[in-house]
Amino acid sequence: MIEIWNKEVPLKISLFAWRLLHDRLLTTDNLIKRHILHLNAHLCVGECGMIEDVNHLFLSCDFFGKLWYGISHWLGYHLMFPKNVSDHLYQFDTFNDFSNSKRSALNLILLSYV
């Protein structure tokens, strides 16, 4: 799994990544569950018309999710885009041809995105 507690990454980014992986971000679906927003306020802030949750926001949103395609193209890898964030990040750990330094750099890139 991606190494979120990396000494080269600011603590606030690692905390954000932890919250992302544990579905603790203040997305509209979580705010509705906590009775902070009304049920009719469930649409994505990217104005794509879909229900906003962590997986949609970071993977499949037409507005925000496109960045993953740019990262994979930049790395020269074809990625599968699963439905949940933890499976998506897990696939980066399966790149066998990455040295430790490349894997560390990849962790920094991924954490910078989130």
Biopython code that builds the backbone (N, CA, C, O; Angstrom):
import numpy as np
from Bio.PDB.StructureBuilder import StructureBuilder

atoms = [
    (1, "MET", "N", (0.845, -1.185, 0.000)),
    (1, "MET", "CA", (0.000, 0.000, 0.000)),
    (1, "MET", "C", (0.882, 1.238, 0.000)),
    (1, "MET", "O", (2.030, 1.192, 0.444)),
    (2, "ILE", "N", (0.360, 2.310, -0.484)),
    (2, "ILE", "CA", (1.105, 3.562, -0.527)),
    (2, "ILE", "C", (1.516, 3.971, 0.890)),
    (2, "ILE", "O", (0.756, 3.820, 1.846)),
    (3, "GLU", "N", (2.705, 4.479, 0.992)),
    (3, "GLU", "CA", (3.263, 4.872, 2.282)),
    (3, "GLU", "C", (2.838, 6.305, 2.599)),
    (3, "GLU", "O", (3.456, 7.259, 2.128)),
    (4, "ILE", "N", (1.783, 6.451, 3.397)),
    (4, "ILE", "CA", (1.268, 7.799, 3.649)),
    (4, "ILE", "C", (2.052, 8.530, 4.726)),
    (4, "ILE", "O", (2.054, 9.761, 4.763)),
    (5, "TRP", "N", (2.712, 7.794, 5.596)),
    (5, "TRP", "CA", (3.495, 8.435, 6.658)),
    (5, "TRP", "C", (4.937, 8.509, 6.193)),
    (5, "TRP", "O", (5.781, 7.712, 6.603)),
    (6, "ASN", "N", (5.204, 9.478, 5.332)),
    (6, "ASN", "CA", (6.511, 9.660, 4.719)),
    (6, "ASN", "C", (7.125, 10.929, 5.297)),
    (6, "ASN", "O", (6.494, 11.986, 5.282)),
    (7, "LYS", "N", (8.355, 10.832, 5.806)),
    (7, "LYS", "CA", (8.975, 11.991, 6.458)),
    (7, "LYS", "C", (9.238, 13.143, 5.494)),
    (7, "LYS", "O", (9.450, 14.274, 5.934)),
    (8, "GLU", "N", (9.229, 12.881, 4.196)),
    (8, "GLU", "CA", (9.463, 13.927, 3.205)),
    (8, "GLU", "C", (8.187, 14.666, 2.816)),
    (8, "GLU", "O", (8.228, 15.637, 2.060)),
    (9, "VAL", "N", (7.068, 14.205, 3.331)),
    (9, "VAL", "CA", (5.766, 14.796, 3.006)),
    (9, "VAL", "C", (5.278, 15.571, 4.222)),
    (9, "VAL", "O", (5.357, 15.066, 5.342)),
    (10, "PRO", "N", (4.776, 16.787, 4.026)),
    (10, "PRO", "CA", (4.236, 17.531, 5.170)),
    (10, "PRO", "C", (3.141, 16.744, 5.887)),
    (10, "PRO", "O", (2.352, 16.037, 5.260)),
    (11, "LEU", "N", (3.111, 16.879, 7.199)),
    (11, "LEU", "CA", (2.165, 16.133, 8.021)),
    (11, "LEU", "C", (0.721, 16.357, 7.582)),
    (11, "LEU", "O", (-0.072, 15.416, 7.583)),
    (12, "LYS", "N", (0.364, 17.589, 7.206)),
    (12, "LYS", "CA", (-1.028, 17.858, 6.828)),
    (12, "LYS", "C", (-1.425, 17.071, 5.577)),
    (12, "LYS", "O", (-2.592, 16.713, 5.423)),
    (13, "ILE", "N", (-0.474, 16.797, 4.685)),
    (13, "ILE", "CA", (-0.780, 15.998, 3.494)),
    (13, "ILE", "C", (-0.954, 14.534, 3.871)),
    (13, "ILE", "O", (-1.852, 13.862, 3.364)),
    (14, "SER", "N", (-0.094, 14.034, 4.762)),
    (14, "SER", "CA", (-0.240, 12.649, 5.231)),
    (14, "SER", "C", (-1.566, 12.466, 5.961)),
    (14, "SER", "O", (-2.236, 11.449, 5.782)),
    (15, "LEU", "N", (-1.947, 13.436, 6.775)),
    (15, "LEU", "CA", (-3.235, 13.353, 7.473)),
    (15, "LEU", "C", (-4.399, 13.366, 6.487)),
    (15, "LEU", "O", (-5.372, 12.630, 6.652)),
    (16, "PHE", "N", (-4.291, 14.206, 5.464)),
    (16, "PHE", "CA", (-5.336, 14.243, 4.438)),
    (16, "PHE", "C", (-5.432, 12.894, 3.729)),
    (16, "PHE", "O", (-6.532, 12.397, 3.490)),
    (17, "ALA", "N", (-4.285, 12.298, 3.392)),
    (17, "ALA", "CA", (-4.280, 10.994, 2.726)),
    (17, "ALA", "C", (-4.889, 9.926, 3.624)),
    (17, "ALA", "O", (-5.635, 9.069, 3.149)),
    (18, "TRP", "N", (-4.579, 9.967, 4.922)),
    (18, "TRP", "CA", (-5.159, 9.006, 5.855)),
    (18, "TRP", "C", (-6.682, 9.165, 5.894)),
    (18, "TRP", "O", (-7.426, 8.184, 5.860)),
    (19, "ARG", "N", (-7.124, 10.418, 5.965)),
    (19, "ARG", "CA", (-8.569, 10.681, 5.987)),
    (19, "ARG", "C", (-9.223, 10.226, 4.682)),
    (19, "ARG", "O", (-10.342, 9.713, 4.691)),
    (20, "LEU", "N", (-8.526, 10.413, 3.566)),
    (20, "LEU", "CA", (-9.038, 9.960, 2.276)),
    (20, "LEU", "C", (-9.220, 8.449, 2.266)),
    (20, "LEU", "O", (-10.273, 7.951, 1.870)),
    (21, "LEU", "N", (-8.208, 7.725, 2.696)),
    (21, "LEU", "CA", (-8.257, 6.261, 2.671)),
    (21, "LEU", "C", (-9.252, 5.685, 3.673)),
    (21, "LEU", "O", (-9.701, 4.550, 3.511)),
    (22, "HIS", "N", (-9.599, 6.439, 4.692)),
    (22, "HIS", "CA", (-10.551, 5.973, 5.698)),
    (22, "HIS", "C", (-11.923, 6.637, 5.560)),
    (22, "HIS", "O", (-12.738, 6.578, 6.480)),
    (23, "ASP", "N", (-12.175, 7.259, 4.423)),
    (23, "ASP", "CA", (-13.454, 7.916, 4.118)),
    (23, "ASP", "C", (-13.871, 8.883, 5.230)),
    (23, "ASP", "O", (-15.012, 8.865, 5.690)),
    (24, "ARG", "N", (-12.937, 9.714, 5.644)),
    (24, "ARG", "CA", (-13.194, 10.694, 6.691)),
    (24, "ARG", "C", (-13.165, 12.133, 6.168)),
    (24, "ARG", "O", (-13.161, 13.080, 6.954)),
    (25, "LEU", "N", (-13.146, 12.295, 4.853)),
    (25, "LEU", "CA", (-13.160, 13.646, 4.284)),
    (25, "LEU", "C", (-14.572, 14.222, 4.327)),
    (25, "LEU", "O", (-15.556, 13.483, 4.366)),
    (26, "LEU", "N", (-14.655, 15.525, 4.319)),
    (26, "LEU", "CA", (-15.958, 16.184, 4.391)),
    (26, "LEU", "C", (-16.579, 16.315, 3.005)),
    (26, "LEU", "O", (-16.804, 17.419, 2.510)),
    (27, "THR", "N", (-16.847, 15.175, 2.394)),
    (27, "THR", "CA", (-17.566, 15.152, 1.120)),
    (27, "THR", "C", (-19.048, 15.319, 1.411)),
    (27, "THR", "O", (-19.487, 15.178, 2.553)),
    (28, "THR", "N", (-19.807, 15.617, 0.382)),
    (28, "THR", "CA", (-21.236, 15.856, 0.628)),
    (28, "THR", "C", (-21.920, 14.620, 1.208)),
    (28, "THR", "O", (-22.801, 14.755, 2.056)),
    (29, "ASP", "N", (-21.536, 13.418, 0.771)),
    (29, "ASP", "CA", (-22.189, 12.231, 1.337)),
    (29, "ASP", "C", (-21.886, 12.080, 2.824)),
    (29, "ASP", "O", (-22.767, 11.686, 3.588)),
    (30, "ASN", "N", (-20.659, 12.383, 3.252)),
    (30, "ASN", "CA", (-20.343, 12.318, 4.684)),
    (30, "ASN", "C", (-21.029, 13.436, 5.468)),
    (30, "ASN", "O", (-21.442, 13.224, 6.608)),
    (31, "LEU", "N", (-21.153, 14.612, 4.876)),
    (31, "LEU", "CA", (-21.856, 15.708, 5.548)),
    (31, "LEU", "C", (-23.346, 15.421, 5.685)),
    (31, "LEU", "O", (-23.970, 15.826, 6.666)),
    (32, "ILE", "N", (-23.914, 14.730, 4.712)),
    (32, "ILE", "CA", (-25.320, 14.324, 4.803)),
    (32, "ILE", "C", (-25.482, 13.271, 5.902)),
    (32, "ILE", "O", (-26.438, 13.323, 6.677)),
    (33, "LYS", "N", (-24.548, 12.314, 5.970)),
    (33, "LYS", "CA", (-24.619, 11.281, 7.017)),
    (33, "LYS", "C", (-24.533, 11.897, 8.411)),
    (33, "LYS", "O", (-25.109, 11.370, 9.363)),
    (34, "ARG", "N", (-23.819, 13.005, 8.529)),
    (34, "ARG", "CA", (-23.665, 13.678, 9.829)),
    (34, "ARG", "C", (-24.762, 14.712, 10.075)),
    (34, "ARG", "O", (-24.727, 15.448, 11.061)),
    (35, "HIS", "N", (-25.724, 14.757, 9.176)),
    (35, "HIS", "CA", (-26.863, 15.673, 9.274)),
    (35, "HIS", "C", (-26.444, 17.139, 9.263)),
    (35, "HIS", "O", (-27.072, 17.974, 9.915)),
    (36, "ILE", "N", (-25.389, 17.448, 8.526)),
    (36, "ILE", "CA", (-24.946, 18.829, 8.364)),
    (36, "ILE", "C", (-25.553, 19.424, 7.100)),
    (36, "ILE", "O", (-25.915, 20.600, 7.076)),
    (37, "LEU", "N", (-25.665, 18.620, 6.056)),
    (37, "LEU", "CA", (-26.317, 19.038, 4.811)),
    (37, "LEU", "C", (-27.627, 18.288, 4.641)),
    (37, "LEU", "O", (-27.810, 17.205, 5.198)),
    (38, "HIS", "N", (-28.528, 18.864, 3.877)),
    (38, "HIS", "CA", (-29.791, 18.200, 3.560)),
    (38, "HIS", "C", (-29.576, 17.148, 2.480)),
    (38, "HIS", "O", (-28.595, 17.197, 1.738)),
    (39, "LEU", "N", (-30.491, 16.210, 2.401)),
    (39, "LEU", "CA", (-30.391, 15.122, 1.430)),
    (39, "LEU", "C", (-30.316, 15.606, -0.014)),
    (39, "LEU", "O", (-29.737, 14.924, -0.859)),
    (40, "ASN", "N", (-30.887, 16.763, -0.310)),
    (40, "ASN", "CA", (-30.892, 17.247, -1.692)),
    (40, "ASN", "C", (-29.563, 17.900, -2.088)),
    (40, "ASN", "O", (-29.423, 18.334, -3.231)),
    (41, "ALA", "N", (-28.592, 17.981, -1.185)),
    (41, "ALA", "CA", (-27.294, 18.607, -1.466)),
    (41, "ALA", "C", (-26.230, 17.543, -1.712)),
    (41, "ALA", "O", (-25.122, 17.651, -1.187)),
    (42, "HIS", "N", (-26.545, 16.527, -2.493)),
    (42, "HIS", "CA", (-25.647, 15.388, -2.645)),
    (42, "HIS", "C", (-24.798, 15.410, -3.918)),
    (42, "HIS", "O", (-24.006, 14.494, -4.139)),
    (43, "LEU", "N", (-24.944, 16.424, -4.747)),
    (43, "LEU", "CA", (-24.228, 16.429, -6.023)),
    (43, "LEU", "C", (-22.786, 16.904, -5.867)),
    (43, "LEU", "O", (-22.464, 17.684, -4.971)),
    (44, "CYS", "N", (-21.946, 16.426, -6.742)),
    (44, "CYS", "CA", (-20.511, 16.706, -6.745)),
    (44, "CYS", "C", (-20.232, 18.192, -6.946)),
    (44, "CYS", "O", (-20.920, 18.866, -7.712)),
    (45, "VAL", "N", (-19.215, 18.695, -6.246)),
    (45, "VAL", "CA", (-18.830, 20.099, -6.387)),
    (45, "VAL", "C", (-18.167, 20.373, -7.736)),
    (45, "VAL", "O", (-18.013, 21.532, -8.121)),
    (46, "GLY", "N", (-17.776, 19.326, -8.456)),
    (46, "GLY", "CA", (-17.199, 19.482, -9.791)),
    (46, "GLY", "C", (-18.247, 19.720, -10.859)),
    (46, "GLY", "O", (-17.930, 19.823, -12.044)),
    (47, "GLU", "N", (-19.501, 19.808, -10.433)),
    (47, "GLU", "CA", (-20.639, 20.077, -11.311)),
    (47, "GLU", "C", (-20.782, 19.076, -12.449)),
    (47, "GLU", "O", (-21.163, 19.430, -13.565)),
    (48, "CYS", "N", (-20.466, 17.807, -12.144)),
    (48, "CYS", "CA", (-20.615, 16.765, -13.158)),
    (48, "CYS", "C", (-21.987, 16.093, -13.075)),
    (48, "CYS", "O", (-22.339, 15.285, -13.934)),
    (49, "GLY", "N", (-22.765, 16.432, -12.031)),
    (49, "GLY", "CA", (-24.113, 15.894, -11.901)),
    (49, "GLY", "C", (-24.196, 14.562, -11.176)),
    (49, "GLY", "O", (-25.280, 13.986, -11.080)),
    (50, "MET", "N", (-23.083, 14.058, -10.664)),
    (50, "MET", "CA", (-23.066, 12.774, -9.970)),
    (50, "MET", "C", (-23.081, 12.999, -8.459)),
    (50, "MET", "O", (-22.814, 14.102, -7.982)),
    (51, "ILE", "N", (-23.399, 11.938, -7.713)),
    (51, "ILE", "CA", (-23.375, 12.002, -6.261)),
    (51, "ILE", "C", (-21.925, 12.026, -5.801)),
    (51, "ILE", "O", (-21.109, 11.224, -6.255)),
    (52, "GLU", "N", (-21.610, 12.943, -4.905)),
    (52, "GLU", "CA", (-20.229, 13.110, -4.451)),
    (52, "GLU", "C", (-19.917, 12.227, -3.257)),
    (52, "GLU", "O", (-20.532, 12.346, -2.197)),
    (53, "ASP", "N", (-18.958, 11.348, -3.446)),
    (53, "ASP", "CA", (-18.336, 10.627, -2.347)),
    (53, "ASP", "C", (-16.840, 10.582, -2.648)),
    (53, "ASP", "O", (-16.407, 11.055, -3.699)),
    (54, "VAL", "N", (-16.060, 10.027, -1.752)),
    (54, "VAL", "CA", (-14.601, 10.020, -1.913)),
    (54, "VAL", "C", (-14.186, 9.330, -3.204)),
    (54, "VAL", "O", (-13.346, 9.847, -3.941)),
    (55, "ASN", "N", (-14.760, 8.181, -3.482)),
    (55, "ASN", "CA", (-14.364, 7.421, -4.665)),
    (55, "ASN", "C", (-14.717, 8.148, -5.949)),
    (55, "ASN", "O", (-13.927, 8.172, -6.893)),
    (56, "HIS", "N", (-15.899, 8.739, -5.984)),
    (56, "HIS", "CA", (-16.270, 9.506, -7.171)),
    (56, "HIS", "C", (-15.357, 10.709, -7.346)),
    (56, "HIS", "O", (-14.845, 10.951, -8.439)),
    (57, "LEU", "N", (-15.152, 11.457, -6.277)),
    (57, "LEU", "CA", (-14.402, 12.704, -6.342)),
    (57, "LEU", "C", (-12.972, 12.492, -6.819)),
    (57, "LEU", "O", (-12.464, 13.280, -7.617)),
    (58, "PHE", "N", (-12.316, 11.441, -6.340)),
    (58, "PHE", "CA", (-10.911, 11.237, -6.665)),
    (58, "PHE", "C", (-10.665, 10.295, -7.837)),
    (58, "PHE", "O", (-9.539, 10.226, -8.330)),
    (59, "LEU", "N", (-11.679, 9.569, -8.299)),
    (59, "LEU", "CA", (-11.436, 8.610, -9.384)),
    (59, "LEU", "C", (-12.286, 8.823, -10.625)),
    (59, "LEU", "O", (-11.764, 8.803, -11.740)),
    (60, "SER", "N", (-13.568, 9.024, -10.455)),
    (60, "SER", "CA", (-14.427, 8.996, -11.638)),
    (60, "SER", "C", (-15.056, 10.335, -12.010)),
    (60, "SER", "O", (-15.774, 10.417, -13.007)),
    (61, "CYS", "N", (-14.806, 11.368, -11.242)),
    (61, "CYS", "CA", (-15.365, 12.676, -11.557)),
    (61, "CYS", "C", (-14.750, 13.209, -12.857)),
    (61, "CYS", "O", (-13.533, 13.180, -13.035)),
    (62, "ASP", "N", (-15.594, 13.687, -13.747)),
    (62, "ASP", "CA", (-15.104, 14.239, -15.010)),
    (62, "ASP", "C", (-14.195, 15.435, -14.793)),
    (62, "ASP", "O", (-13.313, 15.705, -15.609)),
    (63, "PHE", "N", (-14.404, 16.146, -13.704)),
    (63, "PHE", "CA", (-13.625, 17.354, -13.442)),
    (63, "PHE", "C", (-12.332, 17.041, -12.685)),
    (63, "PHE", "O", (-11.252, 17.435, -13.126)),
    (64, "PHE", "N", (-12.425, 16.331, -11.541)),
    (64, "PHE", "CA", (-11.263, 16.101, -10.690)),
    (64, "PHE", "C", (-10.514, 14.805, -11.014)),
    (64, "PHE", "O", (-9.295, 14.743, -10.856)),
    (65, "GLY", "N", (-11.220, 13.787, -11.459)),
    (65, "GLY", "CA", (-10.603, 12.478, -11.680)),
    (65, "GLY", "C", (-9.643, 12.407, -12.852)),
    (65, "GLY", "O", (-8.872, 11.454, -12.955)),
    (66, "LYS", "N", (-9.672, 13.394, -13.737)),
    (66, "LYS", "CA", (-8.814, 13.369, -14.926)),
    (66, "LYS", "C", (-7.331, 13.439, -14.598)),
    (66, "LYS", "O", (-6.502, 13.034, -15.412)),
    (67, "LEU", "N", (-6.990, 13.935, -13.442)),
    (67, "LEU", "CA", (-5.578, 14.064, -13.086)),
    (67, "LEU", "C", (-4.880, 12.711, -13.024)),
    (67, "LEU", "O", (-3.699, 12.615, -13.356)),
    (68, "TRP", "N", (-5.588, 11.660, -12.604)),
    (68, "TRP", "CA", (-4.976, 10.324, -12.555)),
    (68, "TRP", "C", (-4.538, 9.874, -13.940)),
    (68, "TRP", "O", (-3.490, 9.246, -14.086)),
    (69, "TYR", "N", (-5.327, 10.188, -14.951)),
    (69, "TYR", "CA", (-4.941, 9.825, -16.317)),
    (69, "TYR", "C", (-3.656, 10.544, -16.717)),
    (69, "TYR", "O", (-2.795, 9.957, -17.372)),
    (70, "GLY", "N", (-3.522, 11.804, -16.328)),
    (70, "GLY", "CA", (-2.301, 12.549, -16.616)),
    (70, "GLY", "C", (-1.096, 11.968, -15.912)),
    (70, "GLY", "O", (-0.014, 11.880, -16.493)),
    (71, "ILE", "N", (-1.275, 11.569, -14.655)),
    (71, "ILE", "CA", (-0.171, 10.974, -13.896)),
    (71, "ILE", "C", (0.250, 9.657, -14.528)),
    (71, "ILE", "O", (1.444, 9.414, -14.701)),
    (72, "SER", "N", (-0.700, 8.805, -14.874)),
    (72, "SER", "CA", (-0.342, 7.513, -15.455)),
    (72, "SER", "C", (0.325, 7.681, -16.814)),
    (72, "SER", "O", (1.249, 6.938, -17.143)),
    (73, "HIS", "N", (-0.125, 8.634, -17.594)),
    (73, "HIS", "CA", (0.506, 8.896, -18.890)),
    (73, "HIS", "C", (1.935, 9.415, -18.683)),
    (73, "HIS", "O", (2.860, 9.001, -19.382)),
    (74, "TRP", "N", (2.102, 10.310, -17.730)),
    (74, "TRP", "CA", (3.415, 10.871, -17.429)),
    (74, "TRP", "C", (4.386, 9.783, -16.967)),
    (74, "TRP", "O", (5.567, 9.812, -17.312)),
    (75, "LEU", "N", (3.876, 8.812, -16.175)),
    (75, "LEU", "CA", (4.713, 7.708, -15.706)),
    (75, "LEU", "C", (4.942, 6.659, -16.786)),
    (75, "LEU", "O", (5.826, 5.811, -16.654)),
    (76, "GLY", "N", (4.152, 6.714, -17.848)),
    (76, "GLY", "CA", (4.282, 5.730, -18.925)),
    (76, "GLY", "C", (3.640, 4.394, -18.601)),
    (76, "GLY", "O", (4.035, 3.371, -19.160)),
    (77, "TYR", "N", (2.655, 4.380, -17.706)),
    (77, "TYR", "CA", (1.964, 3.156, -17.320)),
    (77, "TYR", "C", (0.492, 3.280, -17.647)),
    (77, "TYR", "O", (-0.097, 4.359, -17.575)),
    (78, "HIS", "N", (-0.087, 2.147, -18.008)),
    (78, "HIS", "CA", (-1.531, 2.087, -18.210)),
    (78, "HIS", "C", (-2.124, 1.541, -16.922)),
    (78, "HIS", "O", (-1.793, 0.435, -16.496)),
    (79, "LEU", "N", (-2.976, 2.300, -16.323)),
    (79, "LEU", "CA", (-3.558, 1.922, -15.049)),
    (79, "LEU", "C", (-5.005, 1.505, -15.216)),
    (79, "LEU", "O", (-5.716, 1.981, -16.101)),
    (80, "MET", "N", (-5.420, 0.603, -14.340)),
    (80, "MET", "CA", (-6.833, 0.301, -14.223)),
    (80, "MET", "C", (-7.391, 1.290, -13.215)),
    (80, "MET", "O", (-6.703, 1.664, -12.264)),
    (81, "PHE", "N", (-8.598, 1.706, -13.407)),
    (81, "PHE", "CA", (-9.210, 2.650, -12.485)),
    (81, "PHE", "C", (-10.355, 1.960, -11.764)),
    (81, "PHE", "O", (-11.499, 2.001, -12.215)),
    (82, "PRO", "N", (-10.036, 1.316, -10.621)),
    (82, "PRO", "CA", (-11.072, 0.630, -9.862)),
    (82, "PRO", "C", (-12.059, 1.621, -9.246)),
    (82, "PRO", "O", (-11.912, 2.835, -9.381)),
    (83, "LYS", "N", (-13.042, 1.087, -8.587)),
    (83, "LYS", "CA", (-14.112, 1.921, -8.029)),
    (83, "LYS", "C", (-13.774, 2.536, -6.683)),
    (83, "LYS", "O", (-14.460, 3.464, -6.255)),
    (84, "ASN", "N", (-12.729, 2.051, -5.988)),
    (84, "ASN", "CA", (-12.416, 2.669, -4.698)),
    (84, "ASN", "C", (-10.966, 3.108, -4.629)),
    (84, "ASN", "O", (-10.101, 2.559, -5.313)),
    (85, "VAL", "N", (-10.713, 4.102, -3.798)),
    (85, "VAL", "CA", (-9.416, 4.764, -3.711)),
    (85, "VAL", "C", (-8.331, 3.818, -3.214)),
    (85, "VAL", "O", (-7.219, 3.837, -3.742)),
    (86, "SER", "N", (-8.618, 2.999, -2.223)),
    (86, "SER", "CA", (-7.576, 2.122, -1.672)),
    (86, "SER", "C", (-7.100, 1.113, -2.709)),
    (86, "SER", "O", (-5.899, 0.851, -2.787)),
    (87, "ASP", "N", (-8.001, 0.535, -3.513)),
    (87, "ASP", "CA", (-7.581, -0.379, -4.580)),
    (87, "ASP", "C", (-6.776, 0.352, -5.642)),
    (87, "ASP", "O", (-5.820, -0.193, -6.195)),
    (88, "HIS", "N", (-7.162, 1.568, -5.920)),
    (88, "HIS", "CA", (-6.447, 2.363, -6.917)),
    (88, "HIS", "C", (-5.013, 2.633, -6.467)),
    (88, "HIS", "O", (-4.079, 2.475, -7.254)),
    (89, "LEU", "N", (-4.831, 3.033, -5.224)),
    (89, "LEU", "CA", (-3.494, 3.315, -4.722)),
    (89, "LEU", "C", (-2.669, 2.047, -4.550)),
    (89, "LEU", "O", (-1.445, 2.077, -4.678)),
    (90, "TYR", "N", (-3.345, 0.920, -4.255)),
    (90, "TYR", "CA", (-2.638, -0.348, -4.092)),
    (90, "TYR", "C", (-1.921, -0.758, -5.372)),
    (90, "TYR", "O", (-0.841, -1.347, -5.319)),
    (91, "GLN", "N", (-2.513, -0.450, -6.514)),
    (91, "GLN", "CA", (-1.900, -0.891, -7.767)),
    (91, "GLN", "C", (-0.530, -0.245, -7.998)),
    (91, "GLN", "O", (0.309, -0.818, -8.694)),
    (92, "PHE", "N", (-0.294, 0.927, -7.430)),
    (92, "PHE", "CA", (1.013, 1.558, -7.570)),
    (92, "PHE", "C", (2.088, 0.772, -6.839)),
    (92, "PHE", "O", (3.263, 0.835, -7.202)),
    (93, "ASP", "N", (1.694, 0.036, -5.817)),
    (93, "ASP", "CA", (2.636, -0.781, -5.058)),
    (93, "ASP", "C", (3.018, -2.047, -5.824)),
    (93, "ASP", "O", (3.955, -2.745, -5.437)),
    (94, "THR", "N", (2.301, -2.345, -6.902)),
    (94, "THR", "CA", (2.574, -3.560, -7.669)),
    (94, "THR", "C", (3.539, -3.333, -8.827)),
    (94, "THR", "O", (3.806, -4.260, -9.591)),
    (95, "PHE", "N", (4.061, -2.129, -8.969)),
    (95, "PHE", "CA", (5.032, -1.856, -10.023)),
    (95, "PHE", "C", (6.370, -2.481, -9.634)),
    (95, "PHE", "O", (7.144, -1.884, -8.885)),
    (96, "ASN", "N", (6.637, -3.667, -10.137)),
    (96, "ASN", "CA", (7.821, -4.420, -9.740)),
    (96, "ASN", "C", (9.120, -3.827, -10.257)),
    (96, "ASN", "O", (10.173, -4.044, -9.657)),
    (97, "ASP", "N", (9.074, -3.093, -11.342)),
    (97, "ASP", "CA", (10.305, -2.583, -11.927)),
    (97, "ASP", "C", (10.740, -1.251, -11.335)),
    (97, "ASP", "O", (11.654, -0.616, -11.861)),
    (98, "PHE", "N", (10.105, -0.816, -10.255)),
    (98, "PHE", "CA", (10.494, 0.426, -9.601)),
    (98, "PHE", "C", (11.547, 0.147, -8.542)),
    (98, "PHE", "O", (11.385, -0.754, -7.719)),
    (99, "SER", "N", (12.612, 0.911, -8.563)),
    (99, "SER", "CA", (13.609, 0.838, -7.503)),
    (99, "SER", "C", (13.036, 1.512, -6.258)),
    (99, "SER", "O", (11.981, 2.143, -6.318)),
    (100, "ASN", "N", (13.728, 1.377, -5.142)),
    (100, "ASN", "CA", (13.253, 2.020, -3.907)),
    (100, "ASN", "C", (13.173, 3.531, -4.056)),
    (100, "ASN", "O", (12.244, 4.156, -3.546)),
    (101, "SER", "N", (14.145, 4.125, -4.753)),
    (101, "SER", "CA", (14.120, 5.578, -4.921)),
    (101, "SER", "C", (12.958, 6.006, -5.825)),
    (101, "SER", "O", (12.320, 7.029, -5.575)),
    (102, "LYS", "N", (12.684, 5.221, -6.878)),
    (102, "LYS", "CA", (11.540, 5.541, -7.749)),
    (102, "LYS", "C", (10.232, 5.358, -6.992)),
    (102, "LYS", "O", (9.305, 6.151, -7.150)),
    (103, "ARG", "N", (10.154, 4.311, -6.166)),
    (103, "ARG", "CA", (8.936, 4.067, -5.393)),
    (103, "ARG", "C", (8.707, 5.204, -4.396)),
    (103, "ARG", "O", (7.571, 5.633, -4.192)),
    (104, "SER", "N", (9.782, 5.690, -3.779)),
    (104, "SER", "CA", (9.673, 6.813, -2.851)),
    (104, "SER", "C", (9.213, 8.072, -3.581)),
    (104, "SER", "O", (8.369, 8.815, -3.080)),
    (105, "ALA", "N", (9.770, 8.305, -4.761)),
    (105, "ALA", "CA", (9.364, 9.469, -5.561)),
    (105, "ALA", "C", (7.897, 9.342, -5.967)),
    (105, "ALA", "O", (7.167, 10.333, -5.954)),
    (106, "LEU", "N", (7.456, 8.138, -6.328)),
    (106, "LEU", "CA", (6.069, 7.919, -6.702)),
    (106, "LEU", "C", (5.150, 8.198, -5.519)),
    (106, "LEU", "O", (4.095, 8.811, -5.685)),
    (107, "ASN", "N", (5.539, 7.755, -4.328)),
    (107, "ASN", "CA", (4.743, 8.053, -3.131)),
    (107, "ASN", "C", (4.592, 9.549, -2.942)),
    (107, "ASN", "O", (3.508, 10.028, -2.610)),
    (108, "LEU", "N", (5.663, 10.289, -3.148)),
    (108, "LEU", "CA", (5.597, 11.743, -3.013)),
    (108, "LEU", "C", (4.641, 12.351, -4.032)),
    (108, "LEU", "O", (3.849, 13.231, -3.695)),
    (109, "ILE", "N", (4.712, 11.883, -5.279)),
    (109, "ILE", "CA", (3.824, 12.381, -6.327)),
    (109, "ILE", "C", (2.376, 12.103, -5.975)),
    (109, "ILE", "O", (1.530, 12.992, -6.069)),
    (110, "LEU", "N", (2.088, 10.884, -5.572)),
    (110, "LEU", "CA", (0.711, 10.498, -5.253)),
    (110, "LEU", "C", (0.182, 11.260, -4.054)),
    (110, "LEU", "O", (-0.966, 11.704, -4.053)),
    (111, "LEU", "N", (1.011, 11.413, -3.034)),
    (111, "LEU", "CA", (0.566, 12.161, -1.862)),
    (111, "LEU", "C", (0.394, 13.630, -2.172)),
    (111, "LEU", "O", (-0.456, 14.297, -1.581)),
    (112, "SER", "N", (1.192, 14.143, -3.094)),
    (112, "SER", "CA", (1.031, 15.546, -3.491)),
    (112, "SER", "C", (-0.283, 15.750, -4.216)),
    (112, "SER", "O", (-0.899, 16.811, -4.113)),
    (113, "TYR", "N", (-0.714, 14.732, -4.953)),
    (113, "TYR", "CA", (-1.987, 14.844, -5.674)),
    (113, "TYR", "C", (-3.153, 14.897, -4.690)),
    (113, "TYR", "O", (-4.041, 15.743, -4.803)),
    (114, "VAL", "N", (-3.134, 13.976, -3.721)),
    (114, "VAL", "CA", (-4.257, 13.943, -2.794)),
    (114, "VAL", "C", (-4.199, 15.135, -1.896)),
    (114, "VAL", "O", (-5.061, 15.300, -1.033)),
]
sb = StructureBuilder()
sb.init_structure("model")
sb.init_model(0)
sb.init_chain("A")
sb.init_seg("    ")
for serial, (resi, resn, name, xyz) in enumerate(atoms, 1):
    if name == "N":
        sb.init_residue(resn, " ", resi, " ")
    sb.init_atom(name, np.array(xyz, "f"), 0.0, 1.0, " ", f" {name:<3s}", serial, name[0])
structure = sb.get_structure()
